[in-house]
Structure formats: C-alpha cells, structure tokens
Amino acid sequence: MKKIIVAIDGFSSCGKSTIAKALAKYAGYTYVDTGAMYRAVALYMLRHEITEQTDIINTLTRVQIGFALQTDGTQHTTLNGEDVEAHIRTLEVGNKASQISQIKEVRAFLVNQQQAMGSAKGIVMDGRDIATVVFPDAELKLFLTARPEVRAQRRYDELIAKGEHPDYNDVLRDVNDRDYRDTHRTESPLRQAEDAIVIDNSDMTREQQMEHIYSLFNKATI
Ligand code: DC
C-alpha cells in the first residue's frame, strides 16, 4: 500500500477535524490541523498586543508552532514550546485567526511549514486551502459540505451542550456570514479543487460517512 497525502477542505462546522482525525487513526497517518496553526499565530499576536499588519508580518519569525503527541493519542498545539491547546479554542482567538489568515505573508509562513510536514507523505491535513494551495498534487482530496441549516443546528446543539443559550437564527446568520467570508477573501479563498471529491454529509450518519471515506482512501492507496 502506497503512502499518500489526504487533503480535506470545507466549510465551517462540517465536522472536518473529526473526520480527519478518524481517517488518520484508521490509516496510521499523521493528522495536521492547519486551523490550529492560524489560531496559534493569532494567540501570539493577541498576547503581545500586536495589531498592525506590518508588525504582525515582522514578528512571524518569533512564532514557532509544533504539535505534541499526548499519551492518549491526541495532539496538542504548542507555541514556542508551550502547550496552548486550551487557549486557542476560544471565540476571541478564532476571530483573530480569521483576521490574520487574510494576510498573504502569514499564509506563506504557514503554508511553507505545512508543505514540509507532508514531504514524507502519510499525512491527513485539514483546512480551507489544502487541496488548492498547500498540496495541489495530493492523491486524495475531499471537500466537505452540508446545508447551512444543518451546520447551524449542529453548532446550536454544541452551544446548548456547553450551557449557552444561543438563538438559532443568530447561529444560522453566523454560519452564512462565515461561509461568505471564507469564500470571498482575496487570499486563498475556500474553493473546491477541480479534482476533489465532494461529500455532502447533511443526511449521512457519521458511520456512513466514515465508511465512504475509508473506501475512498483504500482505493487511493492501491
Ligand atoms: O478551522 P478553524 O476554525 O480552526 O480555523 C481558524 C481560522 O483560520 C479560520 O478563520 C479559517 C482560517 N484558516 C485558513 O484560513 N486556512 C486554513 N488552512 C485553516 C484555517
């Protein structure tokens, strides 16, 4: 069985990272969450109160991102050697990540590192530009999507489970706004690679979806 690169892109709240992690485990591959890398850069800039674009660009050389494997098999993102996993998942960091991800130099800085991580193949990487920019030659490219109403409901349920009291219509509006921003930004907008396999998981169970993806993976590695 040959080792390949799996590129997974798609809209927010499609379950990309859950799917990517499950596939990496199934394949015995390394999983790379590129969103976490944008979030780690954002955290550094927030902590050091760096807001100007030129300052952000000039500070990038001081940002070192890594992934530390935990004993339970999960990975934690590190920033200059510190485990920042718990700090990068907040709304504030997510918003900052969304801003800094529009800067061409930030993208180039991270894309370089992502390409180096895939040089030995055997990798599952998820994000917004993996099949279009980072690995245009990836052997398996998946583009995940689901109807906005379905994604909004999933996010709504997650927030309720966290003890929050969101309004469904606000959540749906947020999903639509994010889709618009992701697909309309100038730098590497989210778009489907021509040779990507589209998976709309609106009406699929997780099991059905994984079965489909495992079978695509098995075919791609023959
Ligand atoms: O997937 P996420 O929510 O963790 O991503 C955080 C932000 O980074 C989000 O605004 C999109 C951006 N991002 C990106 O521009 N390119 C990627 N490859 C991954 C994430």
Residues whose N, C-alpha, C, O or C-beta is under 5 A from the ligand:
A	BS01	DC	T34 G35 A36 Y38 G94 A97 S98 S101 D126 G127 R128 D129
